[in-house]
């Protein structure tokens, strides 16, 4: 009996291997840009979904990383000891070949990996079951719906932060700490801001622990609980607002292949027309990078908000006395 003909690698795998080869041979060096999702689709003649999966596989392997302003670049910490092709976990498994029993933790980690690499819209029960190598119905033993899945993913991510007890001395240092921890979570998981609701808060332990920790940071200030919860929500709103802009910029760079610098260059003529005529003299003096420095914007917003909160506390103390 003739041996079966080996199945060819799927298109996304061939793309990954080609880009990986250029990285490992030094043709692409750390910091060099790699093609965007759209450029991959055009160059290799594949669908956007295939190009997106190739990009996600490269990111999951540590070969590339997304950066604001530069698009997706070769990582400075490329894990050459663990080549993409050697990772069995990155190859799609056929149904029934999962090596260990499916658990809620496995489901959440796989869903988070998809969202980190391809965005929240790429997460579906069908996609998740394909990546885990199980039937779609088996997932419903662990999560009842996609909405519940996303909520549990967000809660799992919030559990990555270690909240110190009691934390640094002083209310301001505590609020700075919790805000920066949430900012780092949003930088690590760009989909996270979309998974958090202010009006319909999720009743899950890790997210609730962040809110409880923030409320406790305001103990002893004589504030009513209404003010304390509004402060906790305002701080998180500050984080989420800037993080959404960061996620949108990274997504735009990946989809269009146009970096922020490239976009500025394309807009230069229009900007010169508007700013050189003297109608907007103050706007004309602003350094180009100021508005797009999202980390700086977050830190500025946090500092100015806490300055205002400190003034409110002084007024509150005077009123009480």
Protein Blocks (a to p, Z undefined) as FASTA:
>chain_A
ZZdddddddfklmmmmmmmmmmmnomacghiacddfklmmmmnopafklmmmmmmmmmmn
omaccdehjapaddfkbcfklcfklmmklpccdehiafbdcdfklmmmmmmmmmmmnojk
lpcfklmmmmnopafklmmmmbgbfklmmmmmmmmmmmmpccddebjehjklmmmmmmmm
mmmmmmmmmmlmmmpcfklccddfklmmmmmmmmmmmgonlpafklmmmmmmmmmmmmmm
mmmmmmmmmmmmmmnopafklmmmmmmmmmmmmmmnopammlmmpcfklmmmmmlmmmmm
mmmmmmmmmmmmmmmmmmmZZ
